Amino acid sequence: MKTDEYSILLVDDEPDILEFLGYNLRKEGYIVHTAENGKEAIEKAANIIPHLIILDVMMPKMDGIETCSIIKKNPKLANTLVVFLTARGEDYSQLAGFDAGADDYITKPIKPKIITSRVKALLRRYKETEVQKEVVELKDIIIDKEKYLVIKDGNEIILPRKEFELLSILCSKPNKVFTRSEIFSKVWGDDVIVGDRTIDVHIRKIREKIGIENLKTIKGVGYKYEE
């Protein structure tokens, strides 16, 4: 996966930190979103479904520990990694962070090369987790990536490769909106040129064969699988 397919949410009440981190991560090609407090972070994370959240600990309204704990309880964010970036390096502070579900803990101040290196390492972990997840089980559908098999209401359905890959992507993160460009890149690749109606046709065929009303069109943006 290329860096421009990864989204990162930066959460800090200091604008200078957001600007500094955002600049260096965007320079590496990441899609960067920002929030200035815990409550804003929880709302944005639920809408964006970022791959990684870099979270300050000491913030007004809601601290990072509580924010992380709430984020980790959201099923939509089950695969999202959370790393604390803070000036507090005490052992008890780190333990509280890990108890809240954090995946890593980075102490300020930190050099740009080090933060980008840690981010790359974390996102490699994210990619490995995605690869290992060969079977996706949702409320009324099972996707077996290894067997290229769809099971809907107990019935096995075989889809052509591209239709299967498209359905798998949408079901991999229920309720997340996948843009048309994301879908093109993941299913057809960046080097393949296909018409704008290609995704629409494949979605229509999937709906006809599986009868899923959960496949939603987000006009002007893309598609999602809604649970």
Legacy VTK file of the C-alpha trace (Angstrom):
# vtk DataFile Version 3.0
C-alpha trace
ASCII
DATASET POLYDATA
POINTS 227 float
0.000 0.000 0.000
1.341 3.437 -0.932
1.620 6.248 1.609
-1.100 8.288 -0.118
-3.578 5.519 0.694
-2.957 5.913 4.444
-4.877 8.495 6.449
-3.576 9.844 9.748
-5.476 11.844 12.370
-3.286 14.185 14.452
-4.745 15.264 17.797
-3.065 18.022 19.850
-4.178 21.254 21.496
-1.012 23.026 20.330
-1.375 24.417 16.768
2.418 24.484 16.335
2.623 20.732 16.958
-0.187 20.026 14.488
1.498 22.198 11.876
4.925 20.624 12.452
3.699 17.023 12.368
1.238 17.655 9.551
3.898 19.224 7.350
6.367 16.365 7.796
3.789 13.609 7.326
2.214 15.251 4.258
5.712 15.571 2.825
5.945 11.774 3.072
2.692 11.458 1.116
0.216 10.674 3.907
-3.331 12.045 4.023
-3.414 14.094 7.241
-6.417 15.258 9.285
-6.236 17.242 12.525
-8.227 17.748 15.728
-7.507 20.070 18.660
-9.130 18.109 21.499
-10.412 14.666 22.468
-14.083 15.224 21.699
-13.303 16.545 18.231
-10.959 13.597 17.693
-13.666 11.044 18.549
-16.116 12.624 16.081
-13.559 12.934 13.277
-12.199 9.430 13.789
-15.705 7.929 13.480
-16.232 9.759 10.178
-12.763 9.391 8.653
-11.855 5.880 9.921
-8.130 6.703 9.825
-5.443 4.052 9.656
-3.480 5.757 12.448
-4.216 8.304 15.196
-1.370 10.261 16.792
-2.760 11.486 20.086
-1.520 13.958 22.699
-2.115 12.975 26.342
-2.567 16.321 28.104
-5.485 18.138 26.438
-8.440 20.269 27.574
-12.052 18.971 27.627
-10.926 15.336 27.454
-7.424 13.937 27.921
-5.782 11.496 25.531
-6.199 8.461 27.792
-9.986 8.805 27.932
-10.101 9.678 24.225
-8.142 6.547 23.313
-10.349 4.370 25.508
-13.518 5.623 23.770
-12.003 5.284 20.300
-10.935 1.695 20.976
-14.497 0.757 21.992
-15.870 1.829 18.595
-16.193 -1.301 16.359
-15.724 0.866 13.255
-12.237 1.763 14.533
-11.191 -1.760 15.514
-8.287 -1.758 13.037
-7.180 1.837 13.661
-3.798 2.147 15.382
-3.367 4.713 18.168
0.008 6.128 19.226
0.511 8.631 22.024
2.862 11.560 21.406
3.512 13.388 24.655
6.064 15.212 26.788
5.178 12.928 29.711
7.505 9.953 29.701
6.876 8.564 33.185
6.300 4.830 33.433
2.836 5.214 35.010
1.758 7.523 32.175
2.887 5.004 29.574
1.138 2.169 31.410
-2.092 4.190 31.511
-1.778 4.736 27.764
-1.282 1.058 26.993
-4.108 0.102 29.363
-6.375 2.405 27.342
-5.471 0.428 24.210
-2.612 2.460 22.705
-0.398 0.661 20.172
2.712 2.761 20.801
4.026 5.647 22.885
6.400 8.348 21.627
7.949 10.987 23.879
8.408 14.622 22.830
10.495 16.315 21.587
11.106 14.169 18.532
12.930 14.731 15.242
10.974 14.605 11.958
12.937 11.603 10.621
12.221 9.628 13.776
8.481 10.322 13.792
8.130 9.404 10.100
10.163 6.241 10.715
7.919 5.222 13.624
4.813 5.949 11.556
6.090 3.754 8.716
6.763 0.920 11.174
3.287 1.228 12.686
1.575 1.238 9.303
3.530 -1.841 8.244
1.906 -3.511 11.245
-1.497 -2.287 10.029
-0.882 -3.745 6.568
0.206 -7.098 8.026
-3.003 -7.202 10.106
-5.084 -6.557 6.989
-3.318 -9.297 5.038
-3.843 -11.835 7.829
-7.574 -11.182 7.954
-8.609 -13.682 5.275
-12.199 -14.127 6.471
-14.507 -11.163 7.078
-17.662 -11.995 9.049
-20.445 -9.431 9.217
-24.019 -9.671 10.462
-25.480 -11.277 7.335
-22.519 -12.004 5.071
-19.181 -13.841 5.201
-16.300 -13.078 2.816
-13.664 -15.817 2.503
-10.761 -14.196 0.628
-8.718 -17.379 0.413
-11.528 -19.360 -1.276
-12.983 -16.372 -3.187
-16.298 -17.307 -1.624
-19.255 -15.242 -0.443
-21.769 -16.739 1.997
-25.057 -14.855 2.286
-27.783 -16.216 4.601
-26.067 -19.618 4.487
-25.924 -19.755 0.683
-22.586 -19.914 -1.111
-22.170 -17.440 -3.967
-19.282 -17.367 -6.431
-18.508 -13.940 -7.904
-16.128 -13.033 -10.747
-12.754 -11.853 -9.417
-13.290 -8.073 -9.772
-16.773 -8.190 -8.252
-15.427 -10.258 -5.370
-12.518 -7.876 -4.764
-14.824 -4.870 -4.858
-17.240 -6.429 -2.353
-14.321 -7.509 -0.131
-12.962 -3.975 0.039
-16.313 -2.467 0.979
-16.968 -5.167 3.611
-13.459 -4.870 5.085
-14.512 -1.653 6.852
-18.280 -1.449 7.281
-19.704 2.085 7.178
-16.478 3.554 5.796
-16.953 5.453 2.531
-14.456 4.316 -0.101
-13.851 6.934 -2.775
-13.986 5.970 -6.422
-10.244 6.608 -6.727
-9.525 4.295 -3.765
-11.614 1.540 -5.333
-10.012 1.953 -8.751
-6.550 1.783 -7.182
-7.268 -1.277 -5.013
-9.246 -3.327 -7.566
-7.841 -2.321 -10.941
-4.490 -0.759 -10.036
-3.101 2.660 -10.855
-1.727 1.601 -14.237
-5.030 0.328 -15.633
-7.396 2.756 -17.349
-11.092 1.924 -16.994
-14.236 3.920 -17.661
-16.035 5.943 -14.979
-19.076 3.659 -15.187
-17.051 0.499 -14.490
-17.553 0.585 -10.716
-21.260 1.382 -11.127
-21.750 -1.650 -13.370
-19.914 -3.952 -10.948
-21.933 -2.662 -7.984
-25.175 -3.252 -9.901
-24.134 -6.839 -10.705
-23.218 -7.532 -7.080
-26.593 -6.212 -5.924
-28.383 -8.409 -8.486
-26.539 -11.575 -7.460
-26.498 -11.124 -3.702
-29.494 -8.893 -3.137
-27.651 -6.727 -0.682
-29.328 -3.450 0.171
-26.352 -2.617 2.381
-24.267 -1.421 -0.566
-24.824 2.319 -0.499
-23.928 4.878 -3.142
-22.563 8.140 -1.735
-23.283 10.517 -4.596
-20.213 12.277 -5.925
-17.893 10.413 -3.539
-18.001 6.627 -3.714
-19.543 3.604 -2.007
-19.825 1.929 1.397
-21.179 -1.237 2.992
-23.618 -0.125 5.666
-24.318 -2.437 8.598
LINES 1 228
227 0 1 2 3 4 5 6 7 8 9 10 11 12 13 14 15 16 17 18 19 20 21 22 23 24 25 26 27 28 29 30 31 32 33 34 35 36 37 38 39 40 41 42 43 44 45 46 47 48 49 50 51 52 53 54 55 56 57 58 59 60 61 62 63 64 65 66 67 68 69 70 71 72 73 74 75 76 77 78 79 80 81 82 83 84 85 86 87 88 89 90 91 92 93 94 95 96 97 98 99 100 101 102 103 104 105 106 107 108 109 110 111 112 113 114 115 116 117 118 119 120 121 122 123 124 125 126 127 128 129 130 131 132 133 134 135 136 137 138 139 140 141 142 143 144 145 146 147 148 149 150 151 152 153 154 155 156 157 158 159 160 161 162 163 164 165 166 167 168 169 170 171 172 173 174 175 176 177 178 179 180 181 182 183 184 185 186 187 188 189 190 191 192 193 194 195 196 197 198 199 200 201 202 203 204 205 206 207 208 209 210 211 212 213 214 215 216 217 218 219 220 221 222 223 224 225 226
